[in-house]
Amino acid sequence: MAEGLHAAAPQHLPAFIADAGSGDALIGPVAVILLLSVVLIGGLFFKLHSLPERLAHKGRKVQMEIVAVLCLISLFTHIHAFWIVALLLALVELPDFSNPIRRIAVALERISGDRGSAPQPAIAVDGPGDGIVIDQPPQREG
């Protein structure tokens, strides 16, 4: 058998083609580049996926928890509609319903004169229009 190139082979081979029986010089750098790209793209994916949760941190706790749950559901189920809903919920400022209801409850307790058997803690009600602050509840007599 004659040592030499096949008749159909080109006379000049590129440097990345290894000789028969020798190791491949590009396998190490390609493995490092592949590993780094998977780690960097995965980190970018998780950073992007937690975007609604990071946006919701400036809101109220209930809204942040709902957004966090929607992000986790989207991450584990790969249903992107949950992520979109979480992003929209994080960007929208929800109205405060608890403060007016708390003010109504405090006003009704003042009208009825019944504060319950246990002493109530100080309730601070700060509304946008009147700025009413109730320092201490009145004590029951008798």
PyMOL CGO cylinders between C-alpha atoms (Angstrom):
from pymol import cmd
from pymol.cgo import CYLINDER

trace = [
    CYLINDER, 0.00, 0.00, 0.00, 1.45, 3.32, -0.99, 0.3, 1, 1, 1, 1, 1, 1,
    CYLINDER, 1.45, 3.32, -0.99, 1.84, 6.07, 1.58, 0.3, 1, 1, 1, 1, 1, 1,
    CYLINDER, 1.84, 6.07, 1.58, 0.45, 9.31, 0.25, 0.3, 1, 1, 1, 1, 1, 1,
    CYLINDER, 0.45, 9.31, 0.25, -2.68, 11.26, -0.40, 0.3, 1, 1, 1, 1, 1, 1,
    CYLINDER, -2.68, 11.26, -0.40, -5.66, 9.86, -2.14, 0.3, 1, 1, 1, 1, 1, 1,
    CYLINDER, -5.66, 9.86, -2.14, -6.03, 10.95, -5.73, 0.3, 1, 1, 1, 1, 1, 1,
    CYLINDER, -6.03, 10.95, -5.73, -9.27, 12.83, -4.98, 0.3, 1, 1, 1, 1, 1, 1,
    CYLINDER, -9.27, 12.83, -4.98, -7.85, 14.64, -1.92, 0.3, 1, 1, 1, 1, 1, 1,
    CYLINDER, -7.85, 14.64, -1.92, -6.66, 18.22, -2.28, 0.3, 1, 1, 1, 1, 1, 1,
    CYLINDER, -6.66, 18.22, -2.28, -2.93, 18.82, -2.05, 0.3, 1, 1, 1, 1, 1, 1,
    CYLINDER, -2.93, 18.82, -2.05, -3.17, 21.37, 0.77, 0.3, 1, 1, 1, 1, 1, 1,
    CYLINDER, -3.17, 21.37, 0.77, -5.32, 20.51, 3.82, 0.3, 1, 1, 1, 1, 1, 1,
    CYLINDER, -5.32, 20.51, 3.82, -6.43, 23.15, 6.38, 0.3, 1, 1, 1, 1, 1, 1,
    CYLINDER, -6.43, 23.15, 6.38, -4.61, 23.30, 9.73, 0.3, 1, 1, 1, 1, 1, 1,
    CYLINDER, -4.61, 23.30, 9.73, -7.63, 22.18, 11.76, 0.3, 1, 1, 1, 1, 1, 1,
    CYLINDER, -7.63, 22.18, 11.76, -7.74, 18.77, 10.07, 0.3, 1, 1, 1, 1, 1, 1,
    CYLINDER, -7.74, 18.77, 10.07, -5.70, 16.36, 12.19, 0.3, 1, 1, 1, 1, 1, 1,
    CYLINDER, -5.70, 16.36, 12.19, -3.45, 13.69, 10.79, 0.3, 1, 1, 1, 1, 1, 1,
    CYLINDER, -3.45, 13.69, 10.79, -4.46, 10.09, 11.18, 0.3, 1, 1, 1, 1, 1, 1,
    CYLINDER, -4.46, 10.09, 11.18, -3.49, 8.80, 14.60, 0.3, 1, 1, 1, 1, 1, 1,
    CYLINDER, -3.49, 8.80, 14.60, -2.91, 12.23, 16.19, 0.3, 1, 1, 1, 1, 1, 1,
    CYLINDER, -2.91, 12.23, 16.19, -5.11, 14.14, 18.60, 0.3, 1, 1, 1, 1, 1, 1,
    CYLINDER, -5.11, 14.14, 18.60, -7.51, 16.92, 17.70, 0.3, 1, 1, 1, 1, 1, 1,
    CYLINDER, -7.51, 16.92, 17.70, -6.13, 20.33, 18.67, 0.3, 1, 1, 1, 1, 1, 1,
    CYLINDER, -6.13, 20.33, 18.67, -9.48, 22.12, 18.61, 0.3, 1, 1, 1, 1, 1, 1,
    CYLINDER, -9.48, 22.12, 18.61, -11.44, 19.84, 20.94, 0.3, 1, 1, 1, 1, 1, 1,
    CYLINDER, -11.44, 19.84, 20.94, -10.24, 21.64, 24.10, 0.3, 1, 1, 1, 1, 1, 1,
    CYLINDER, -10.24, 21.64, 24.10, -10.95, 25.23, 23.00, 0.3, 1, 1, 1, 1, 1, 1,
    CYLINDER, -10.95, 25.23, 23.00, -14.32, 24.24, 21.53, 0.3, 1, 1, 1, 1, 1, 1,
    CYLINDER, -14.32, 24.24, 21.53, -15.30, 22.49, 24.79, 0.3, 1, 1, 1, 1, 1, 1,
    CYLINDER, -15.30, 22.49, 24.79, -14.33, 25.57, 26.83, 0.3, 1, 1, 1, 1, 1, 1,
    CYLINDER, -14.33, 25.57, 26.83, -16.24, 27.92, 24.50, 0.3, 1, 1, 1, 1, 1, 1,
    CYLINDER, -16.24, 27.92, 24.50, -19.29, 25.63, 24.58, 0.3, 1, 1, 1, 1, 1, 1,
    CYLINDER, -19.29, 25.63, 24.58, -19.26, 25.39, 28.37, 0.3, 1, 1, 1, 1, 1, 1,
    CYLINDER, -19.26, 25.39, 28.37, -18.87, 29.16, 28.82, 0.3, 1, 1, 1, 1, 1, 1,
    CYLINDER, -18.87, 29.16, 28.82, -21.61, 29.93, 26.32, 0.3, 1, 1, 1, 1, 1, 1,
    CYLINDER, -21.61, 29.93, 26.32, -24.05, 27.53, 28.01, 0.3, 1, 1, 1, 1, 1, 1,
    CYLINDER, -24.05, 27.53, 28.01, -23.35, 29.06, 31.43, 0.3, 1, 1, 1, 1, 1, 1,
    CYLINDER, -23.35, 29.06, 31.43, -23.60, 32.66, 30.18, 0.3, 1, 1, 1, 1, 1, 1,
    CYLINDER, -23.60, 32.66, 30.18, -26.77, 32.08, 28.13, 0.3, 1, 1, 1, 1, 1, 1,
    CYLINDER, -26.77, 32.08, 28.13, -28.33, 30.17, 31.07, 0.3, 1, 1, 1, 1, 1, 1,
    CYLINDER, -28.33, 30.17, 31.07, -27.50, 33.04, 33.43, 0.3, 1, 1, 1, 1, 1, 1,
    CYLINDER, -27.50, 33.04, 33.43, -28.99, 35.54, 31.01, 0.3, 1, 1, 1, 1, 1, 1,
    CYLINDER, -28.99, 35.54, 31.01, -32.12, 33.38, 30.71, 0.3, 1, 1, 1, 1, 1, 1,
    CYLINDER, -32.12, 33.38, 30.71, -32.61, 33.22, 34.48, 0.3, 1, 1, 1, 1, 1, 1,
    CYLINDER, -32.61, 33.22, 34.48, -31.88, 36.95, 34.84, 0.3, 1, 1, 1, 1, 1, 1,
    CYLINDER, -31.88, 36.95, 34.84, -34.50, 37.74, 32.20, 0.3, 1, 1, 1, 1, 1, 1,
    CYLINDER, -34.50, 37.74, 32.20, -36.94, 35.27, 33.71, 0.3, 1, 1, 1, 1, 1, 1,
    CYLINDER, -36.94, 35.27, 33.71, -36.74, 36.98, 37.12, 0.3, 1, 1, 1, 1, 1, 1,
    CYLINDER, -36.74, 36.98, 37.12, -37.31, 40.45, 35.65, 0.3, 1, 1, 1, 1, 1, 1,
    CYLINDER, -37.31, 40.45, 35.65, -41.00, 40.70, 36.71, 0.3, 1, 1, 1, 1, 1, 1,
    CYLINDER, -41.00, 40.70, 36.71, -40.12, 39.63, 40.24, 0.3, 1, 1, 1, 1, 1, 1,
    CYLINDER, -40.12, 39.63, 40.24, -37.38, 42.25, 40.52, 0.3, 1, 1, 1, 1, 1, 1,
    CYLINDER, -37.38, 42.25, 40.52, -39.77, 44.90, 39.20, 0.3, 1, 1, 1, 1, 1, 1,
    CYLINDER, -39.77, 44.90, 39.20, -42.44, 43.91, 41.72, 0.3, 1, 1, 1, 1, 1, 1,
    CYLINDER, -42.44, 43.91, 41.72, -40.13, 44.36, 44.73, 0.3, 1, 1, 1, 1, 1, 1,
    CYLINDER, -40.13, 44.36, 44.73, -41.02, 48.05, 44.93, 0.3, 1, 1, 1, 1, 1, 1,
    CYLINDER, -41.02, 48.05, 44.93, -44.74, 47.22, 45.21, 0.3, 1, 1, 1, 1, 1, 1,
    CYLINDER, -44.74, 47.22, 45.21, -46.74, 45.65, 48.00, 0.3, 1, 1, 1, 1, 1, 1,
    CYLINDER, -46.74, 45.65, 48.00, -45.98, 42.22, 49.41, 0.3, 1, 1, 1, 1, 1, 1,
    CYLINDER, -45.98, 42.22, 49.41, -49.09, 40.47, 48.09, 0.3, 1, 1, 1, 1, 1, 1,
    CYLINDER, -49.09, 40.47, 48.09, -48.46, 41.71, 44.57, 0.3, 1, 1, 1, 1, 1, 1,
    CYLINDER, -48.46, 41.71, 44.57, -44.81, 40.64, 44.75, 0.3, 1, 1, 1, 1, 1, 1,
    CYLINDER, -44.81, 40.64, 44.75, -45.75, 37.14, 45.93, 0.3, 1, 1, 1, 1, 1, 1,
    CYLINDER, -45.75, 37.14, 45.93, -48.26, 36.69, 43.11, 0.3, 1, 1, 1, 1, 1, 1,
    CYLINDER, -48.26, 36.69, 43.11, -45.69, 37.82, 40.56, 0.3, 1, 1, 1, 1, 1, 1,
    CYLINDER, -45.69, 37.82, 40.56, -43.08, 35.46, 42.03, 0.3, 1, 1, 1, 1, 1, 1,
    CYLINDER, -43.08, 35.46, 42.03, -45.46, 32.49, 41.88, 0.3, 1, 1, 1, 1, 1, 1,
    CYLINDER, -45.46, 32.49, 41.88, -46.38, 33.30, 38.28, 0.3, 1, 1, 1, 1, 1, 1,
    CYLINDER, -46.38, 33.30, 38.28, -42.69, 33.47, 37.35, 0.3, 1, 1, 1, 1, 1, 1,
    CYLINDER, -42.69, 33.47, 37.35, -42.03, 30.08, 38.95, 0.3, 1, 1, 1, 1, 1, 1,
    CYLINDER, -42.03, 30.08, 38.95, -45.02, 28.52, 37.21, 0.3, 1, 1, 1, 1, 1, 1,
    CYLINDER, -45.02, 28.52, 37.21, -43.78, 29.90, 33.91, 0.3, 1, 1, 1, 1, 1, 1,
    CYLINDER, -43.78, 29.90, 33.91, -40.27, 28.61, 34.55, 0.3, 1, 1, 1, 1, 1, 1,
    CYLINDER, -40.27, 28.61, 34.55, -41.33, 25.07, 35.37, 0.3, 1, 1, 1, 1, 1, 1,
    CYLINDER, -41.33, 25.07, 35.37, -44.16, 24.67, 32.84, 0.3, 1, 1, 1, 1, 1, 1,
    CYLINDER, -44.16, 24.67, 32.84, -42.64, 26.63, 29.91, 0.3, 1, 1, 1, 1, 1, 1,
    CYLINDER, -42.64, 26.63, 29.91, -45.97, 28.39, 29.40, 0.3, 1, 1, 1, 1, 1, 1,
    CYLINDER, -45.97, 28.39, 29.40, -44.88, 31.92, 28.57, 0.3, 1, 1, 1, 1, 1, 1,
    CYLINDER, -44.88, 31.92, 28.57, -48.31, 33.42, 29.14, 0.3, 1, 1, 1, 1, 1, 1,
    CYLINDER, -48.31, 33.42, 29.14, -47.69, 33.21, 32.90, 0.3, 1, 1, 1, 1, 1, 1,
    CYLINDER, -47.69, 33.21, 32.90, -44.48, 35.23, 32.50, 0.3, 1, 1, 1, 1, 1, 1,
    CYLINDER, -44.48, 35.23, 32.50, -46.28, 37.87, 30.44, 0.3, 1, 1, 1, 1, 1, 1,
    CYLINDER, -46.28, 37.87, 30.44, -49.05, 38.13, 33.05, 0.3, 1, 1, 1, 1, 1, 1,
    CYLINDER, -49.05, 38.13, 33.05, -46.41, 38.42, 35.79, 0.3, 1, 1, 1, 1, 1, 1,
    CYLINDER, -46.41, 38.42, 35.79, -44.62, 41.17, 33.89, 0.3, 1, 1, 1, 1, 1, 1,
    CYLINDER, -44.62, 41.17, 33.89, -47.85, 43.11, 33.35, 0.3, 1, 1, 1, 1, 1, 1,
    CYLINDER, -47.85, 43.11, 33.35, -48.85, 42.67, 36.99, 0.3, 1, 1, 1, 1, 1, 1,
    CYLINDER, -48.85, 42.67, 36.99, -45.43, 43.91, 38.12, 0.3, 1, 1, 1, 1, 1, 1,
    CYLINDER, -45.43, 43.91, 38.12, -45.68, 47.00, 35.92, 0.3, 1, 1, 1, 1, 1, 1,
    CYLINDER, -45.68, 47.00, 35.92, -49.25, 47.96, 36.92, 0.3, 1, 1, 1, 1, 1, 1,
    CYLINDER, -49.25, 47.96, 36.92, -49.76, 49.74, 40.23, 0.3, 1, 1, 1, 1, 1, 1,
    CYLINDER, -49.76, 49.74, 40.23, -52.73, 48.10, 41.94, 0.3, 1, 1, 1, 1, 1, 1,
    CYLINDER, -52.73, 48.10, 41.94, -55.06, 50.36, 43.95, 0.3, 1, 1, 1, 1, 1, 1,
    CYLINDER, -55.06, 50.36, 43.95, -54.95, 50.18, 47.74, 0.3, 1, 1, 1, 1, 1, 1,
    CYLINDER, -54.95, 50.18, 47.74, -58.18, 48.58, 48.96, 0.3, 1, 1, 1, 1, 1, 1,
    CYLINDER, -58.18, 48.58, 48.96, -57.09, 47.70, 52.50, 0.3, 1, 1, 1, 1, 1, 1,
    CYLINDER, -57.09, 47.70, 52.50, -56.53, 51.25, 53.77, 0.3, 1, 1, 1, 1, 1, 1,
    CYLINDER, -56.53, 51.25, 53.77, -60.08, 52.53, 53.06, 0.3, 1, 1, 1, 1, 1, 1,
    CYLINDER, -60.08, 52.53, 53.06, -61.60, 49.37, 54.54, 0.3, 1, 1, 1, 1, 1, 1,
    CYLINDER, -61.60, 49.37, 54.54, -59.41, 49.76, 57.65, 0.3, 1, 1, 1, 1, 1, 1,
    CYLINDER, -59.41, 49.76, 57.65, -60.53, 53.40, 57.97, 0.3, 1, 1, 1, 1, 1, 1,
    CYLINDER, -60.53, 53.40, 57.97, -64.19, 52.33, 57.69, 0.3, 1, 1, 1, 1, 1, 1,
    CYLINDER, -64.19, 52.33, 57.69, -63.66, 49.73, 60.42, 0.3, 1, 1, 1, 1, 1, 1,
    CYLINDER, -63.66, 49.73, 60.42, -62.00, 52.27, 62.72, 0.3, 1, 1, 1, 1, 1, 1,
    CYLINDER, -62.00, 52.27, 62.72, -64.81, 54.77, 62.12, 0.3, 1, 1, 1, 1, 1, 1,
    CYLINDER, -64.81, 54.77, 62.12, -67.49, 52.18, 62.83, 0.3, 1, 1, 1, 1, 1, 1,
    CYLINDER, -67.49, 52.18, 62.83, -65.75, 51.19, 66.06, 0.3, 1, 1, 1, 1, 1, 1,
    CYLINDER, -65.75, 51.19, 66.06, -65.64, 54.85, 67.12, 0.3, 1, 1, 1, 1, 1, 1,
    CYLINDER, -65.64, 54.85, 67.12, -69.33, 55.29, 66.35, 0.3, 1, 1, 1, 1, 1, 1,
    CYLINDER, -69.33, 55.29, 66.35, -70.42, 52.15, 68.16, 0.3, 1, 1, 1, 1, 1, 1,
    CYLINDER, -70.42, 52.15, 68.16, -68.19, 52.81, 71.15, 0.3, 1, 1, 1, 1, 1, 1,
    CYLINDER, -68.19, 52.81, 71.15, -67.32, 49.09, 71.32, 0.3, 1, 1, 1, 1, 1, 1,
    CYLINDER, -67.32, 49.09, 71.32, -63.59, 48.42, 71.06, 0.3, 1, 1, 1, 1, 1, 1,
    CYLINDER, -63.59, 48.42, 71.06, -63.72, 44.75, 72.09, 0.3, 1, 1, 1, 1, 1, 1,
    CYLINDER, -63.72, 44.75, 72.09, -62.51, 43.17, 75.30, 0.3, 1, 1, 1, 1, 1, 1,
    CYLINDER, -62.51, 43.17, 75.30, -58.78, 43.26, 74.51, 0.3, 1, 1, 1, 1, 1, 1,
    CYLINDER, -58.78, 43.26, 74.51, -56.96, 46.57, 74.19, 0.3, 1, 1, 1, 1, 1, 1,
    CYLINDER, -56.96, 46.57, 74.19, -56.29, 47.40, 70.57, 0.3, 1, 1, 1, 1, 1, 1,
    CYLINDER, -56.29, 47.40, 70.57, -52.88, 48.57, 69.34, 0.3, 1, 1, 1, 1, 1, 1,
    CYLINDER, -52.88, 48.57, 69.34, -52.40, 52.05, 67.97, 0.3, 1, 1, 1, 1, 1, 1,
    CYLINDER, -52.40, 52.05, 67.97, -53.66, 52.26, 64.39, 0.3, 1, 1, 1, 1, 1, 1,
    CYLINDER, -53.66, 52.26, 64.39, -52.13, 54.80, 62.06, 0.3, 1, 1, 1, 1, 1, 1,
    CYLINDER, -52.13, 54.80, 62.06, -54.43, 55.69, 59.21, 0.3, 1, 1, 1, 1, 1, 1,
    CYLINDER, -54.43, 55.69, 59.21, -52.88, 58.01, 56.71, 0.3, 1, 1, 1, 1, 1, 1,
    CYLINDER, -52.88, 58.01, 56.71, -55.13, 58.83, 53.81, 0.3, 1, 1, 1, 1, 1, 1,
    CYLINDER, -55.13, 58.83, 53.81, -54.24, 60.87, 50.74, 0.3, 1, 1, 1, 1, 1, 1,
    CYLINDER, -54.24, 60.87, 50.74, -56.85, 63.56, 51.36, 0.3, 1, 1, 1, 1, 1, 1,
    CYLINDER, -56.85, 63.56, 51.36, -57.15, 64.21, 55.06, 0.3, 1, 1, 1, 1, 1, 1,
    CYLINDER, -57.15, 64.21, 55.06, -54.05, 62.77, 56.75, 0.3, 1, 1, 1, 1, 1, 1,
    CYLINDER, -54.05, 62.77, 56.75, -55.92, 61.51, 59.84, 0.3, 1, 1, 1, 1, 1, 1,
    CYLINDER, -55.92, 61.51, 59.84, -53.69, 59.77, 62.36, 0.3, 1, 1, 1, 1, 1, 1,
    CYLINDER, -53.69, 59.77, 62.36, -55.24, 57.94, 65.28, 0.3, 1, 1, 1, 1, 1, 1,
    CYLINDER, -55.24, 57.94, 65.28, -52.65, 57.63, 68.04, 0.3, 1, 1, 1, 1, 1, 1,
    CYLINDER, -52.65, 57.63, 68.04, -54.30, 55.59, 70.75, 0.3, 1, 1, 1, 1, 1, 1,
    CYLINDER, -54.30, 55.59, 70.75, -57.70, 53.99, 70.90, 0.3, 1, 1, 1, 1, 1, 1,
    CYLINDER, -57.70, 53.99, 70.90, -59.94, 55.20, 73.71, 0.3, 1, 1, 1, 1, 1, 1,
    CYLINDER, -59.94, 55.20, 73.71, -59.94, 52.97, 76.81, 0.3, 1, 1, 1, 1, 1, 1,
    CYLINDER, -59.94, 52.97, 76.81, -63.14, 51.31, 77.98, 0.3, 1, 1, 1, 1, 1, 1,
    CYLINDER, -63.14, 51.31, 77.98, -64.55, 52.56, 81.20, 0.3, 1, 1, 1, 1, 1, 1,
    CYLINDER, -64.55, 52.56, 81.20, -65.99, 50.32, 83.88, 0.3, 1, 1, 1, 1, 1, 1,
]
cmd.load_cgo(trace, "trace")
